[in-house]
């Protein structure tokens, strides 16, 4: 029965992506295009005026074109989901999904671009040449340690902010979840002992971000495929792993899990066994984030430890840790003309995400999740990705942090007006999404009937 259900789900996913309109997004105009007058404004001869203005002052491209609302999503397909190096074409369905989520969560326009090279310098050069087309760069699904080098070198070359999502988006959301998990079970961040499984982009980034919130560096033990990353280890090391190495006698994952308050899994399916879970401290916090199959099945984890708080990267379990939840980060950065994504902005985003989870959940959000219980506690330590308040809270917090830390190209002072603009954007987005979802449901039903005429039931 489970296999039949899995096969049905697989077929539904393939049908969803295929459709009569292939893929997951399309480009539509945001200005009237109803006749000769509109065409003369949008194209020849009227388009010459903004062209000449930008030639005189390139900074005007941020309000005479879509640059201030445009994020380029780039990948080389070397670290896709839990499947690793499957290539840029196989990564495209994931990237298209990120484009859609960027629009839904950040009200930002994106386009996914696969750069078919594994040479970090070629990748950097390709993106640097595309800087005039975008307001920010988001790097996705690039394996470590190349991802660190690419982000660092690209930021040196361009004048727009660059973020590798696997590093910063993931670590920000994980940190917000950990803050709230501690709030629920009464633990203090400075007392936590944390076992991290996986020393890729996310694993290294979370080990470096948590000390900014009070976790002691020596209490964060990270394990990769060769064992614990400790000071003096020589096998399979690089400068990025060296930066998170600590003094410890532990050498295996089992040893660092034993007595740990929290386990952060960024590695492989079914790696955390029930026996290992039993050795963790009272009220353990487990983030099993391997995708699509977590390090331990949540049902098995709860069966093993009733006192557990568990989160995964999947939407079909409570407490989904989704890096895209932080996408309003880009909204705030672009709105104030941020030069880069600095630590102050990341810390502000973390606190904003954590804050939203503690607020009362609107009925609209509950409706999107079948009215499931959404009250701050063990099964609700993070807001859902489609909580529209993330756009307001994260965008504003990031914009303010960028400004206050001197990380913007232009002065920005009217914060009350900015908050009003965000409020309006949130409401417009809410209405727009509701309309688009209803239209998509109707379109999908019609497409599904044509693709699967034998189907007797179509679920929404």
C-alpha positions in Angstrom: 0.0 0.0 0.0 2.8 2.4 0.9 4.5 1.6 -2.5 1.2 2.3 -4.4 0.8 5.6 -2.6 4.4 6.5 -3.4 3.9 5.6 -7.0 0.7 7.7 -7.2 2.4 10.7 -5.6 5.3 10.3 -8.0 3.0 10.3 -11.0 1.1 13.3 -9.6 4.4 15.2 -9.2 5.4 14.4 -12.8 2.0 15.4 -14.1 2.2 18.7 -12.1 5.5 19.6 -13.7 4.6 18.5 -17.2 1.2 20.0 -17.7 0.2 21.7 -20.9 2.2 24.7 -19.8 5.5 23.1 -18.8 7.5 24.0 -15.7 6.4 26.2 -12.8 6.5 29.9 -13.8 6.1 32.3 -16.7 7.0 35.9 -17.3 4.1 38.5 -17.4 4.2 42.3 -17.9 3.6 44.6 -14.9 2.6 47.6 -17.0 -0.4 48.1 -19.4 0.1 46.7 -22.9 -3.3 47.3 -24.4 -2.5 49.3 -27.6 -0.3 51.5 -29.7 0.1 54.1 -27.0 1.3 51.6 -24.4 3.7 50.0 -26.9 5.2 53.4 -27.8 5.9 54.0 -24.1 7.3 50.5 -23.4 9.3 50.2 -26.6 10.2 52.4 -29.5 10.3 55.3 -29.5 9.6 56.1 -25.8 12.1 53.5 -24.4 15.0 55.7 -25.6 14.4 58.1 -22.7 15.1 55.7 -19.9 18.0 54.3 -21.9 19.6 57.7 -22.1 19.0 58.5 -18.4 20.7 55.2 -17.4 23.6 56.1 -19.7 24.1 59.4 -17.8 23.6 57.8 -14.3 23.8 54.0 -14.1 22.2 54.1 -10.6 18.9 55.1 -12.2 18.7 51.5 -13.5 17.4 50.5 -10.1 14.1 52.4 -10.6 13.8 52.7 -14.4 14.1 48.9 -14.8 13.2 45.9 -12.7 16.7 45.6 -11.1 15.5 46.7 -7.7 13.1 43.8 -7.6 15.1 41.2 -9.5 17.2 38.4 -8.0 19.3 36.1 -10.2 19.2 32.4 -9.0 22.3 30.5 -10.1 23.5 26.9 -9.7 25.9 24.5 -11.2 23.9 21.5 -10.0 26.7 20.0 -7.8 24.7 19.7 -4.6 21.0 19.2 -5.3 18.7 18.2 -2.4 20.1 15.0 -1.0 21.2 13.7 -4.4 24.5 15.5 -4.8 26.0 16.3 -8.2 23.1 15.6 -10.6 23.9 18.4 -13.0 22.3 21.8 -14.0 19.4 20.3 -16.0 18.3 17.9 -13.2 18.6 20.9 -10.8 16.2 23.0 -12.8 12.9 21.8 -11.3 14.3 22.7 -7.9 15.5 26.1 -9.1 12.1 26.8 -10.7 10.5 26.0 -7.4 12.8 28.6 -5.7 11.8 31.2 -8.3 8.1 30.7 -7.4 8.8 30.7 -3.7 10.9 33.9 -4.0 7.8 35.5 -5.6 5.4 34.2 -3.0 7.5 34.9 0.1 9.5 38.0 -0.9 7.4 39.5 -3.7 10.6 39.4 -5.8 11.0 38.6 -9.5 13.6 35.9 -10.2 14.9 33.8 -13.0 16.8 30.5 -12.7 20.1 30.2 -14.6 22.1 27.0 -14.7 25.8 27.6 -15.2 27.3 24.4 -16.6 30.8 24.4 -15.1 32.5 22.9 -12.1 35.3 25.4 -12.3 34.8 28.0 -9.5 36.6 30.8 -11.4 34.6 30.2 -14.6 31.4 30.3 -12.5 32.5 33.6 -10.8 33.4 35.2 -14.2 30.1 34.2 -15.7 28.0 35.7 -13.0 30.1 38.9 -12.7 29.4 39.6 -16.3 25.7 39.4 -15.6 25.7 41.9 -12.7 23.9 44.7 -14.8 20.8 42.4 -15.1 20.0 41.9 -11.4 19.8 43.6 -8.1 21.1 40.7 -6.1 22.6 37.2 -6.7 21.3 34.0 -4.9 23.5 31.0 -5.3 21.9 27.6 -4.9 22.8 23.9 -4.8 26.6 24.4 -5.1 28.8 21.9 -3.2 31.4 22.8 -0.6 34.1 23.9 -0.3 33.7 25.6 -3.8 30.6 27.4 -2.6 32.5 29.4 0.0 35.2 30.4 -2.5 32.6 31.3 -5.2 30.5 33.5 -2.8 33.6 35.3 -1.4 35.2 36.0 -4.8 32.0 37.0 -6.5 31.2 39.5 -3.8 34.6 41.1 -4.3 33.8 41.5 -8.1 30.3 42.9 -8.0 28.5 45.8 -6.4 25.3 44.0 -5.5 24.7 41.6 -2.6 25.5 37.9 -3.0 24.2 35.1 -0.9 24.8 31.4 -1.1 21.5 30.0 0.2 22.9 26.7 1.4 25.1 28.6 3.8 23.2 31.6 5.1 19.5 31.0 4.4 19.7 27.5 6.0 21.7 28.6 9.0 19.5 31.6 9.7 16.3 29.5 9.8 18.0 26.7 11.8 19.1 29.3 14.4 15.6 30.8 14.6 14.2 27.3 15.2 16.8 26.5 17.8 16.1 29.8 19.7 12.4 28.9 19.8 12.9 25.3 20.7 14.9 26.4 23.7 12.1 28.8 24.6 9.7 25.9 24.6 11.7 23.4 26.6 13.4 25.9 28.9 17.0 25.4 27.9 19.5 28.2 27.5 21.6 28.7 24.3 24.8 29.2 26.3 24.3 25.8 28.0 23.6 23.8 24.8 25.8 20.9 23.6 25.2 20.5 19.9 26.0 17.6 17.5 26.1 18.6 13.9 26.1 15.9 11.2 27.4 17.2 7.9 30.2 19.6 7.2 29.0 21.0 3.9 27.9 24.6 3.3 25.1 24.5 5.9 27.0 22.5 8.5 30.0 24.9 8.5 27.8 28.0 8.4 25.6 27.0 11.3 28.6 26.1 13.4 29.9 29.7 12.8 26.6 31.5 13.3 25.4 29.9 16.5 28.2 31.4 18.7 26.8 34.9 17.6 23.7 34.0 19.6 25.5 32.7 22.7 26.3 29.1 22.0 29.8 28.2 23.0 32.0 27.3 20.1 33.6 24.4 22.1 30.1 23.0 22.6 29.5 22.6 18.8 30.9 19.4 17.5 30.7 18.7 13.8 31.0 15.3 12.1 31.6 14.6 8.4 32.1 11.4 6.5 35.5 10.9 8.1 34.4 11.5 11.6 34.5 14.4 14.1 36.3 17.6 13.0 38.8 18.2 15.7 41.9 20.4 16.1 44.8 18.6 14.6 42.9 16.4 12.2 44.6 16.1 8.8 42.4 13.8 6.7 39.9 15.5 4.3 40.4 19.0 5.8 40.3 22.5 4.3 40.5 26.0 5.7 36.7 26.1 6.2 36.6 23.0 8.3 39.6 24.2 10.2 37.6 27.3 11.2 35.1 25.1 13.2 37.5 22.5 14.6 37.5 22.2 18.4 39.5 20.4 21.0 37.8 17.1 21.8 38.5 13.4 22.4 35.3 12.4 20.5 35.9 10.8 17.1 32.5 9.4 16.0 28.9 10.7 15.5 27.7 8.3 18.2 30.1 9.9 20.7 29.1 13.5 20.0 25.4 12.6 20.1 25.8 11.0 23.5 24.7 13.6 26.0 24.0 16.3 23.4 21.1 18.7 23.9 20.6 19.2 20.2 21.2 17.2 17.0 21.4 19.1 13.7 21.3 16.7 10.7 22.5 18.0 7.4 23.7 14.7 6.0 22.0 11.5 5.0 18.8 9.5 5.5 18.3 7.3 8.6 21.7 8.2 10.1 20.4 8.9 13.6 19.3 5.6 15.1 16.8 5.2 17.9 19.7 3.8 20.1 21.6 7.0 19.5 18.6 9.2 20.2 18.2 7.5 23.6 21.6 8.7 24.6 20.8 12.4 24.2 20.1 14.7 27.1 16.6 15.3 28.6 14.2 17.2 26.3 16.4 16.7 23.1 16.1 18.9 20.1 16.5 17.1 16.8 16.6 18.8 13.4 16.7 16.0 10.9 17.1 18.0 7.7 18.3 15.5 5.1 16.0 15.7 2.0 13.8 14.0 1.0 14.4 11.4 3.7 15.4 12.7 7.1 18.1 11.3 9.4 15.4 9.8 11.5 11.7 9.4 10.8 9.7 11.8 13.0 7.2 9.1 14.0 10.0 6.8 15.1 11.8 9.7 16.9 8.6 10.5 18.9 8.1 6.8 19.7 11.6 6.6 21.0 11.6 9.9 23.0 8.3 11.5 24.1 10.2 14.5 25.3 11.6 15.3 21.9 11.2 18.5 19.8 11.8 17.4 16.2 11.9 19.4 12.9 12.5 18.3 9.3 12.9 19.9 5.9 9.6 18.4 4.7 6.2 20.2 4.5 4.3 17.0 5.4 5.6 17.1 9.0 5.2 19.8 11.7 8.2 22.2 12.2 9.4 22.5 8.6 12.8 24.1 8.4 12.8 25.7 4.9 15.6 27.9 3.8 13.3 29.8 1.5 11.5 31.2 4.6 14.3 33.7 4.8 13.7 35.0 1.2 12.2 38.3 2.4 15.8 39.0 3.4 16.3 40.0 -0.3 13.3 42.3 -0.2 14.7 44.3 2.7 18.2 44.3 1.2 17.1 45.6 -2.2 14.7 48.2 -0.8 17.5 50.0 1.0 20.3 49.4 -1.6 22.4 47.1 0.5 26.0 46.6 -0.6 26.2 43.0 0.7 24.6 40.6 3.2 26.5 41.3 6.5 26.3 39.6 9.9 24.0 42.3 11.4 21.4 41.6 8.7 21.6 37.9 9.2 21.1 38.2 13.0 18.1 40.6 12.4 16.6 38.0 10.1 17.0 35.2 12.6 15.2 37.2 15.4 12.4 38.3 13.0 11.7 34.7 11.9 11.7 33.5 15.6 9.4 36.4 16.5 6.7 35.5 13.9 6.4 32.0 15.3 5.4 33.4 18.7 2.7 35.6 17.3 -0.9 34.5 17.0 -1.5 32.7 13.7 -4.0 34.3 11.3 -6.9 32.1 10.1 -5.7 32.5 6.4 -2.5 30.7 7.3 -4.4 28.0 9.2 -6.6 27.5 6.2 -3.6 26.9 4.0 -2.6 24.1 6.3 -6.0 22.4 6.8 -6.6 24.2 10.0 -4.0 22.2 11.9 -3.1 23.3 15.4 -0.6 26.2 15.1 0.1 27.4 18.6 3.7 28.1 19.7 5.0 24.9 21.3 6.7 21.6 20.5 5.0 21.2 17.1 5.2 24.8 16.1 8.6 26.4 16.7 8.7 28.1 13.3 6.1 30.0 11.2 4.9 28.2 8.1 6.6 29.4 4.9 3.3 31.0 3.6 2.8 33.2 6.7 2.6 36.5 4.9 3.9 38.3 8.1 7.4 37.0 7.3 7.5 39.5 4.4 6.8 42.4 6.8 8.9 41.4 9.8 12.0 39.9 8.0 12.1 42.6 5.3 11.9 45.5 7.8 14.4 44.0 10.3 16.9 43.3 7.5 16.5 46.7 5.9 17.0 48.5 9.3 20.0 46.4 10.1 21.6 47.1 6.8 21.1 50.8 7.2 22.2 51.0 10.9 25.4 49.0 10.1 26.3 51.4 7.3 25.9 48.8 4.6 23.8 50.7 2.1 24.6 52.9 -0.9 22.0 55.5 -0.1 20.6 57.2 3.0 17.2 55.8 4.2 15.3 57.6 6.9 11.6 57.4 6.5 11.0 54.1 8.3 7.3 54.8 9.0 6.7 55.2 5.3 8.7 52.1 4.5 6.6 50.1 7.0 3.4 51.4 5.3 4.7 50.3 1.9 5.5 46.9 3.3 2.0 46.7 4.8 0.5 47.5 1.4 2.8 45.0 -0.4 1.8 42.3 2.1 -1.9 42.9 1.6 -1.6 43.1 -2.2 0.5 39.9 -2.2 -2.1 38.1 0.0 -4.9 39.0 -2.4 -2.7 38.2 -5.5 -1.7 34.8 -4.1 -5.3 33.9 -3.3 -6.3 34.8 -6.8 -3.4 33.0 -8.4 -3.9 29.9 -6.3 -7.5 29.6 -7.3 -6.7 30.2 -11.0 -3.9 27.6 -10.8 -6.2 25.1 -9.2 -8.7 25.5 -12.0 -6.0 25.4 -14.7 -4.3 22.3 -13.1 -7.7 20.5 -13.0 -8.2 21.1 -16.7 -4.6 20.1 -17.6 -4.8 17.0 -15.4 -8.0 15.9 -17.1 -6.3 16.1 -20.5 -3.2 14.3 -19.3 -4.9 11.7 -17.3 -8.4 11.1 -18.8 -8.6 7.8 -16.9 -8.3 9.5 -13.5 -11.6 9.3 -11.5 -10.7 11.8 -8.9 -8.6 15.0 -8.9 -7.4 16.2 -5.6 -6.5 19.9 -4.9 
